[in-house]
Amino acid sequence: MMKNEKNIEKDLADISILYEITRVLALSVNLRDCLERIMKILSENTGMINGTVSIINPLTGHLEIEVAHGMSAEARKRGKYKLGEGITGRVVADGSPIVVPQISEEPLFLNRTRARGDINKQKMFSFICVPIKHGAQTIGALSIDREYKKGLDFSQDLRFLAVISGLIAHTVIRIQAVSEERKRLERENIRLKHELSGKYQIDNIVSSSSRMQEVFEMISRVATSNATVLLRGESGTGKTMVAKAIHYNSKRSKGPFIAVNCSALPETLLESELFGHEKGAFTGANSLKKGRFELAEKGTLFLDEIGELSQAVQVKLLNVVQEREFQRLGGVEPIKCNVRLVTATNKDLEKAVEAGIFREDFYYRLNVFPIYLPPLRERRTDILLLAEYFLEEFAAENKKNITRISTPAIDLLMQYHWPGNVRELQNCMERAVLICDEKSIKSYHLPPTLQTADSVSNENPLSLSAAVENFEREIIIDALKKEHGNQTRAAGYLDTSLRIINYKIHKYNIRPRDFKI
């Protein structure tokens, strides 16, 4: 009866220990930390000593000590085994537990860590080692020492350690998977940052016009400073790209680049987005939220459409720019910020100041280093350059073999006034690539807004006869290019007569000699 009571008491103690171990494993994200805590629990509650967890290193294939309670770092480094080597290596190789009743009498026991001193002269120990398995795969081993006692029954210890090794196995796989995913994301983050920094190098911005060269020079001058920059220009001129170029060419390039479109958010949300809020600051604020200023710490905050801000938000932003600190909504403690501010607008801020809708003091704080981005119609030498760049980009993206833009299509691109600037040109080329099933972009692939007799004024819609003439002119030019200006072969290529080709050539003022080699 007494023996049964002792067994029940031992079982209850084991259950209590397993509960503590399970709780540690469930809450841990650091493998070594959680294994060390488990070994400590075993040492303090079971009389098991020198608790050790060894895991197979996937790079070397060797068994290495991950944690060993009470063992020095130097001893842990010595504890490396090949599969099948020593007792621990054999347990992992065979996937079966091994009990060594007295380690001083076991020739296979290597004592490589030397943590026990001279095993022939010190106190006698028993050694129990069980495999750590994930499914059918053995990924490591759990081992403990017990003070040697003659006739000691190890069956209960083996069952107990087998349960613990199963729990450890699931945790090892989970934490390794999380760690691997974290490393993958870190590598991806580094790769994307390199791509971004390369993409937004000043030399990589597509332009050859003198107007944009002036912009590049100003970017180079201001990028390395901490000065506030105000980007001016029409919508679609590339203000966001210039803001990124300033950031990625600055000393803050390793910090975050955070962009906020001030016109896309209502005033009630904008303040919370910029400065964040404390829990309970307003209805629905169920948790603390960091604002964009905090997220941009040691980096750059880009405020687009700054001219759309209400005066109430202007006042708060002015204070941040001047004092370099702010408060979250519902907060009382000021928060210091180290953020470089770049703003942009397509509005005439000077008129807004005169009208009293934009604060004069805020305007002067923003207008430290203004950069004006010219519209596309004022940099016509960039139109073809950008069109070809977008053609290459979208053709690759959509896996289409489109290699050039036809002459009539180029004429339409060059004549158009581009009210939407570079963004409109980008959208135009994307559309053309999507609908084009040939090797070159023709005029009829371009949007209807470009298909006008007078693209500059863009007042009259394209008539059917004008569309037919554009198409005829384009295919005749393509045929002459293919046949190197030979009108007879061009007529044969188009399956028509030389008389008709000559008539059309004169009608559309085409010069065949321009296409001769």
C-alpha positions in Angstrom: 0.0 0.0 0.0 2.8 2.3 0.9 4.5 1.5 -2.4 1.4 2.5 -4.3 1.1 5.7 -2.4 4.7 6.5 -3.3 4.1 5.8 -6.9 1.0 8.0 -7.0 3.0 10.8 -5.3 5.8 10.4 -7.9 3.3 10.4 -10.7 1.7 13.6 -9.4 5.1 15.2 -9.1 6.0 14.2 -12.7 2.7 15.7 -14.0 3.4 18.9 -12.2 6.9 19.0 -13.7 5.5 18.2 -17.2 3.0 21.1 -16.8 5.8 23.5 -16.0 7.9 22.3 -18.9 4.9 22.4 -21.3 4.2 26.0 -20.2 7.8 27.0 -20.9 7.8 25.4 -24.3 4.5 27.0 -25.4 5.6 30.5 -24.5 9.2 30.4 -25.8 10.5 31.8 -29.0 14.2 31.4 -28.2 15.3 27.8 -28.5 18.3 27.9 -26.3 16.6 29.9 -23.6 13.6 27.5 -23.3 15.8 24.4 -23.3 18.0 25.9 -20.5 14.9 26.5 -18.4 13.7 22.9 -19.0 17.1 21.5 -17.9 16.9 23.7 -14.8 13.4 22.4 -13.9 14.6 18.8 -14.3 17.7 19.5 -12.1 15.8 21.3 -9.4 12.8 18.9 -9.2 13.9 15.4 -10.1 17.4 14.8 -9.0 18.5 14.5 -12.6 21.9 16.3 -13.2 24.0 17.4 -16.2 20.8 17.6 -18.3 21.9 18.0 -21.9 20.1 18.5 -25.2 22.1 17.8 -28.4 20.7 18.7 -31.8 21.9 17.7 -35.3 23.5 20.7 -37.1 21.9 20.7 -40.5 25.0 22.2 -42.1 27.6 19.8 -40.8 25.4 16.8 -40.0 27.2 16.5 -36.6 25.5 16.3 -33.2 26.2 19.4 -31.2 25.2 20.4 -27.6 22.5 23.0 -27.7 22.2 23.4 -23.9 23.7 21.7 -20.9 22.7 22.7 -17.5 25.6 23.5 -15.2 28.2 22.9 -18.0 30.7 25.6 -19.1 30.7 27.1 -22.6 34.1 25.5 -23.2 32.8 22.1 -22.2 29.7 22.5 -24.5 32.0 23.3 -27.5 33.8 20.0 -26.9 30.6 18.1 -27.0 30.4 17.3 -30.7 29.7 13.8 -32.1 29.4 12.2 -35.4 26.3 10.0 -35.8 27.0 6.6 -34.3 29.9 8.0 -32.2 29.7 7.5 -28.4 26.5 6.8 -26.6 24.7 10.0 -27.7 25.7 9.5 -31.3 24.5 5.9 -31.2 21.1 6.9 -29.7 20.6 9.5 -32.5 21.8 7.0 -35.2 19.6 4.2 -34.0 16.6 6.2 -32.7 16.5 4.1 -29.6 17.2 5.1 -25.9 20.2 3.8 -24.1 20.8 3.4 -20.3 24.3 3.2 -18.9 23.9 2.0 -15.3 27.5 3.0 -14.4 29.4 5.2 -16.9 32.9 4.4 -15.5 32.4 0.8 -16.7 31.1 1.7 -20.2 33.9 1.9 -22.8 31.6 3.6 -25.4 31.0 6.5 -23.0 33.5 9.1 -24.3 33.1 11.9 -21.7 34.2 14.3 -24.4 33.0 17.4 -22.5 35.0 16.4 -19.4 32.3 18.0 -17.3 32.3 15.1 -14.9 36.1 15.2 -14.3 37.8 11.8 -14.2 34.9 9.4 -14.3 37.0 6.7 -12.8 37.9 8.7 -9.7 34.7 10.7 -9.1 31.3 9.8 -7.7 29.7 7.1 -9.8 26.9 8.1 -12.2 24.3 6.5 -14.3 23.6 7.9 -17.8 20.2 7.9 -19.5 19.9 9.1 -23.1 16.7 9.2 -25.2 16.2 10.3 -28.9 14.4 13.5 -29.8 12.2 12.6 -32.7 10.0 14.5 -35.2 7.9 11.9 -36.8 10.3 9.2 -38.0 13.2 11.5 -38.1 15.6 11.8 -35.1 16.8 15.4 -34.8 18.7 15.1 -31.5 19.0 13.6 -28.1 18.1 14.4 -24.5 20.4 13.0 -21.8 20.7 13.2 -18.0 22.9 11.8 -15.2 21.7 10.1 -12.1 23.7 9.3 -9.0 24.4 5.6 -9.3 22.4 3.3 -7.0 22.7 -0.5 -7.2 19.4 -2.0 -8.5 17.9 1.3 -9.6 14.9 0.9 -12.0 15.3 3.2 -15.0 11.9 2.4 -16.7 10.0 5.3 -15.1 12.8 7.7 -16.0 12.8 6.5 -19.6 9.1 7.0 -19.9 9.3 10.4 -18.3 12.2 11.6 -20.5 10.5 10.1 -23.6 7.5 12.4 -23.0 9.8 15.4 -22.5 11.8 14.7 -25.6 8.5 14.5 -27.7 7.6 18.0 -26.3 11.0 19.3 -27.1 10.9 17.9 -30.6 7.8 19.9 -31.5 9.2 23.0 -30.0 12.6 22.7 -31.8 10.8 22.3 -35.2 8.5 25.2 -34.4 11.2 27.6 -33.3 13.6 26.6 -36.1 10.8 27.2 -38.6 10.0 30.6 -37.1 13.8 31.4 -37.0 14.2 30.4 -40.6 11.2 32.5 -41.7 12.6 35.5 -39.7 16.0 35.1 -41.4 14.3 34.7 -44.8 12.4 37.9 -44.2 15.5 39.7 -43.0 17.4 38.6 -46.2 14.4 39.7 -48.3 14.3 43.0 -46.5 18.0 43.6 -47.1 17.6 42.6 -50.8 14.7 44.9 -51.3 16.5 47.8 -49.5 19.5 47.2 -51.9 17.1 47.2 -54.9 15.4 50.4 -53.7 18.7 52.2 -53.0 19.9 51.1 -56.4 16.6 52.1 -58.2 16.6 55.5 -56.6 20.2 56.4 -57.3 20.1 59.8 -59.1 21.9 58.2 -62.1 19.1 55.7 -62.5 16.3 58.3 -62.9 15.5 58.3 -66.7 16.1 61.7 -68.2 18.4 63.6 -70.5 16.8 67.0 -70.5 18.7 70.1 -69.2 15.7 70.9 -66.9 15.9 67.6 -65.1 19.7 67.8 -64.9 19.2 70.9 -62.8 16.8 68.9 -60.5 19.5 66.2 -60.2 22.1 68.7 -59.2 19.8 70.1 -56.5 19.0 66.6 -55.2 22.8 65.9 -54.9 23.3 69.2 -53.0 20.5 68.6 -50.5 20.4 64.9 -50.0 23.3 64.6 -47.6 21.9 67.4 -45.3 19.0 67.2 -42.9 17.3 70.2 -44.5 13.5 70.2 -45.0 12.7 69.9 -48.7 9.6 71.2 -50.5 9.0 69.5 -53.9 6.9 71.7 -56.3 5.3 70.6 -59.6 2.2 69.4 -61.3 0.7 66.0 -60.5 2.5 63.1 -62.1 5.9 64.8 -62.5 7.7 62.3 -60.2 7.7 64.1 -56.9 7.5 60.8 -55.0 10.4 59.3 -56.9 12.5 62.4 -56.2 11.6 62.2 -52.5 12.8 58.6 -52.5 16.0 59.6 -54.4 16.7 62.2 -51.6 16.2 59.6 -48.9 18.3 56.8 -50.5 21.1 59.1 -51.4 21.3 60.5 -47.8 22.9 59.5 -44.6 19.5 58.2 -43.5 19.3 55.6 -46.3 19.4 52.7 -43.9 16.4 54.2 -42.0 12.8 53.9 -43.0 11.1 55.9 -45.8 7.5 56.6 -44.7 5.1 58.3 -47.1 1.7 59.9 -46.3 -0.7 61.3 -48.8 -2.3 64.2 -46.9 -5.2 64.5 -49.3 -6.2 60.8 -49.0 -7.1 60.9 -45.3 -9.8 63.0 -43.6 -8.6 65.4 -41.0 -10.1 63.3 -38.2 -7.8 60.4 -39.2 -4.8 62.3 -40.4 -3.8 63.5 -37.0 -3.9 60.0 -35.6 -2.0 58.7 -38.6 0.8 61.3 -38.2 1.2 61.3 -34.4 -0.4 58.0 -33.3 -2.8 57.6 -30.3 -2.9 56.2 -26.8 -5.3 53.4 -25.9 -8.7 54.9 -25.1 -7.9 58.3 -26.7 -11.2 58.1 -28.6 -13.9 55.7 -29.3 -12.4 52.7 -31.1 -8.9 53.3 -29.9 -8.6 49.9 -28.4 -4.8 49.8 -28.3 -1.8 52.1 -28.5 -0.8 53.0 -32.1 2.4 54.5 -33.3 2.1 57.4 -35.8 4.1 58.0 -38.9 6.5 60.3 -37.2 7.5 57.4 -34.8 7.7 54.9 -37.6 10.0 57.2 -39.6 12.5 57.6 -36.7 16.0 58.0 -38.0 14.6 58.0 -41.5 12.6 60.2 -43.8 8.9 61.2 -43.6 7.4 62.2 -47.0 4.2 64.3 -46.8 2.6 64.5 -50.2 -0.1 67.0 -51.1 0.9 69.2 -48.1 -1.3 72.0 -49.5 -4.4 70.0 -48.6 -3.8 70.2 -44.8 -6.3 72.1 -42.6 -5.0 74.9 -40.5 -5.4 72.9 -37.3 -3.1 70.2 -38.6 -0.7 72.8 -39.9 -0.3 74.2 -36.4 0.6 70.8 -34.9 3.0 70.0 -37.7 4.6 73.5 -37.3 5.3 72.6 -33.7 6.9 69.3 -34.6 9.1 70.9 -37.2 10.2 73.6 -34.8 10.5 71.6 -31.5 11.3 68.1 -33.0 8.8 66.6 -30.6 5.1 65.7 -30.5 2.4 64.0 -28.4 0.2 61.1 -29.4 -3.5 61.8 -29.3 -4.6 61.3 -25.7 -1.0 61.4 -24.5 0.6 63.7 -22.0 4.3 62.9 -22.5 6.2 64.6 -25.3 8.0 62.3 -27.7 11.3 63.4 -29.3 11.7 62.6 -33.0 14.7 62.4 -35.3 13.0 62.6 -38.7 14.0 64.3 -42.0 10.9 66.0 -43.5 10.3 66.1 -47.3 7.0 67.6 -48.5 5.4 68.0 -51.9 2.5 69.9 -53.4 1.0 70.7 -56.8 -0.7 73.9 -55.4 0.5 77.5 -55.5 1.3 77.9 -51.8 2.1 81.5 -52.2 -1.5 82.2 -53.4 -2.8 80.0 -50.6 -0.9 82.1 -48.0 -2.3 85.3 -49.5 -5.8 83.8 -49.3 -5.3 82.9 -45.7 -5.8 79.1 -46.1 -2.1 78.2 -45.6 -0.2 79.5 -42.6 2.7 81.8 -43.5 4.9 80.7 -40.7 4.4 77.0 -41.7 5.1 77.9 -45.4 8.5 79.4 -44.5 9.3 76.4 -42.3 8.7 74.0 -45.3 10.2 76.2 -48.0 13.8 75.8 -46.8 15.0 74.1 -49.9 12.4 74.1 -52.7 12.9 71.9 -55.8 10.6 72.5 -58.9 9.9 69.6 -61.1 9.1 70.7 -64.7 6.1 69.2 -66.5 6.8 66.7 -69.2 5.7 69.1 -72.0 8.7 71.3 -70.9 11.2 68.4 -71.2 10.2 66.9 -74.6 13.6 65.2 -75.0 12.6 62.9 -72.2 9.3 61.7 -73.8 10.8 59.1 -76.1 13.4 58.1 -73.6 10.7 57.4 -70.9 8.4 55.8 -73.4 11.1 53.3 -74.4 11.9 52.7 -70.8 8.3 51.9 -69.9 7.9 49.8 -73.0 10.8 47.6 -71.9 9.5 47.4 -68.4 5.9 46.4 -69.2 6.9 44.1 -72.1 9.1 42.1 -69.7 6.4 42.2 -67.0 3.7 40.9 -69.4 6.1 38.5 -71.2 5.6 40.1 -74.6 8.2 40.4 -77.4 7.6 44.1 -78.2 10.9 45.7 -79.2 10.2 49.2 -80.5 7.8 52.1 -81.0 6.8 52.8 -84.6 7.6 56.2 -86.2 3.9 57.4 -86.4 3.4 56.4 -82.7 6.5 58.4 -81.8 5.0 61.3 -83.6 1.8 61.1 -81.6 3.7 60.8 -78.4 5.9 63.8 -79.2 2.9 66.0 -80.3 0.7 65.3 -77.2 0.7 67.9 -74.4 0.7 65.4 -71.5 -1.5 67.1 -68.8 -0.9 64.0 -66.6 2.9 64.2 -67.1 5.1 61.1 -66.6 2.4 59.2 -64.8 0.1 59.6 -67.8 2.9 58.5 -70.2 3.5 55.4 -68.0 -0.2 54.5 -68.0 -0.3 55.1 -71.8 2.6 52.7 -72.5 1.2 50.1 -70.1 -2.1 50.1 -72.0 -0.3 50.0 -75.4 1.7 46.9 -74.3 -1.4 45.1 -73.1 -3.3 45.5 -76.3 -0.4 45.1 -78.7 0.0 41.6 -80.3 2.8 42.7 -82.7 6.5 43.4 -82.3 6.1 47.2 -82.3 3.8 49.7 -80.8 1.7 51.3 -83.5 -0.3 54.6 -83.3 -3.6 52.7 -83.0 -2.3 51.1 -79.8 -2.1 54.4 -78.1 -5.1 55.9 -76.2 -7.8 57.8 -78.0 -6.7 61.0 -76.3 -3.6 60.9 -78.4 -5.4 60.1 -81.6 -6.2 63.7 -82.7 -5.4 65.8 -85.7 -4.1 68.5 -83.4 -2.7 66.8 -80.3 -1.6 70.0 -78.7 -5.0 71.6 -78.5 -6.8 68.2 -78.2 -10.2 69.8 -79.1 -11.5 67.6 -81.9 -12.1 63.9 -81.7 -10.4 61.6 -84.2 -12.5 61.0 -87.4 -12.7 57.7 -89.1 -10.8 58.9 -92.2 -8.0 60.4 -90.0 -7.7 57.0 -88.1 -7.5 55.2 -91.5 -4.9 57.6 -92.8 -2.8 57.2 -89.6 -3.0 53.4 -90.0 -2.1 53.4 -93.7 0.8 55.8 -93.2 2.2 53.6 -90.4 2.0 50.2 -92.2 3.6 51.8 -95.3 6.5 53.1 -93.3 6.9 49.7 -91.6 7.0 48.0 -95.0 9.6 50.5 -96.3 11.7 50.0 -93.3 11.5 46.2 -93.7 12.4 46.5 -97.4 15.1 49.2 -96.9 13.2 51.8 -98.9 12.5 49.6 -102.0 9.0 50.6 -103.0 8.4 47.6 -105.3 9.2 45.1 -102.6 7.2 47.2 -100.1 4.2 47.0 -102.5 4.6 43.2 -102.7 5.0 42.9 -98.9 1.7 44.7 -98.5 0.0 42.8 -101.4 -0.8 45.9 -103.4 0.4 47.6 -106.6 3.4 49.9 -107.0 1.0 52.6 -108.4 -1.1 52.6 -105.2 2.1 52.6 -102.9 3.5 55.6 -104.9 0.2 57.5 -104.6 0.1 56.9 -100.8 3.7 57.8 -100.4 3.1 61.2 -102.0 -0.1 61.7 -100.2 1.4 61.1 -96.7 4.7 62.9 -97.6 6.8 59.8 -96.9 10.4 59.8 -98.1 11.5 56.2 -99.0 15.2 57.2 -99.2 15.1 57.7 -95.4 14.8 54.0 -95.0 17.6 52.9 -97.4 20.8 51.3 -96.0 
